Amino acid sequence: MKHTLLTLILGAACATALADDRQACEAVDGSYLSGQAVSGPTFAHGQFRQGVELSHTHLKLRADQDGRVYDVAIDNVFANGYRQGQSGIPAPLDALRAGQRLELCGQLYDRGVGIHFVHNNCGTRPTGTHPDGWIRVVDGHGQAGPNLEAGTGFCDLFGSGSRHRSRR
C-alpha cells in the first residue's frame, strides 16, 4: 500500500512539474513538447554566417501530446559546449541517446512534423516566431535538467536586437 501511494504521489508531482514547464514555455511564446527520443543525435552541416558554420543536430522525438514522431532541429551554436570550427555534435548534445525523455520549448515547423528554435533567444523579447526556447533531459523522477541550448557566446551573429531565423 505504501509503495502504491508513493507511486501516485510521485506521478502527481511529475504531472504538476510538466504542467508548470508547459506554462513556462507558453509564457515565452513557445510550443511545448515532451516525449521520448526515438533516435540518437545526428550532425547536419549548415550555412556560414560571419565565418561561423550554423550547423544543426537532429534527433527524432515521439511526443507525449499526440504520439507523433517529430524531427527536432537543434542549433549547435547555442549548445553549452559549442566551439567555433568544431566539426560534429557539440557537448552536451553528443550525450543525447535514444530512449531518453526530453522536454522541448520552441517553434513548430510551418510544414512537416518538427520543432526548431529550441534555444535561448539572446535576451530579446520572445514572440511566437522567436520563442525563448529550450531542450532539457528529464530524469527518472520527472525532473527536467538544465537547458542544453543556453549558450549566448554567438548571439552577435544574429545582430543587436535581431532574431535568429531558421526556416523549416
DAFENUR-V551170 format. One record per backbone hydrogen bond with DSSP energy under -0.5 kcal/mol. CO is the residue of the C=O (numbers start at 1). NH is the residue of the N-H. If there is no record, write none. Layout:
# DAFENUR-V551170
CO/NH
CO/NH
This chain:
# DAFENUR-V551170
1/5
2/6
3/7
4/8
5/9
6/10
7/11
8/12
9/13
10/14
11/15
12/16
13/17
14/18
15/19
16/20
17/21
18/22
19/23
20/24
21/25
22/26
23/27
24/28
25/28
25/30
26/29
28/132
31/106
33/104
34/64
34/65
35/102
36/62
37/99
42/58
44/56
47/54
49/52
51/53
52/49
53/55
55/76
56/44
57/74
58/42
59/72
60/38
60/39
61/63
61/70
62/36
63/67
68/63
68/70
70/61
71/73
71/115
72/59
72/74
73/75
73/118
74/57
74/76
75/78
76/79
78/151
79/82
83/86
86/88
90/93
90/94
91/81
92/95
93/96
96/41
97/100
100/37
101/138
102/35
103/136
104/33
105/134
106/31
107/116
112/114
113/71
114/109
115/73
116/107
117/119
119/133
121/124
127/130
130/127
131/133
134/105
135/148
136/103
137/139
137/145
138/101
139/142
143/139
147/150
148/80
149/120
152/155
154/157
155/158
156/159
159/162
164/166
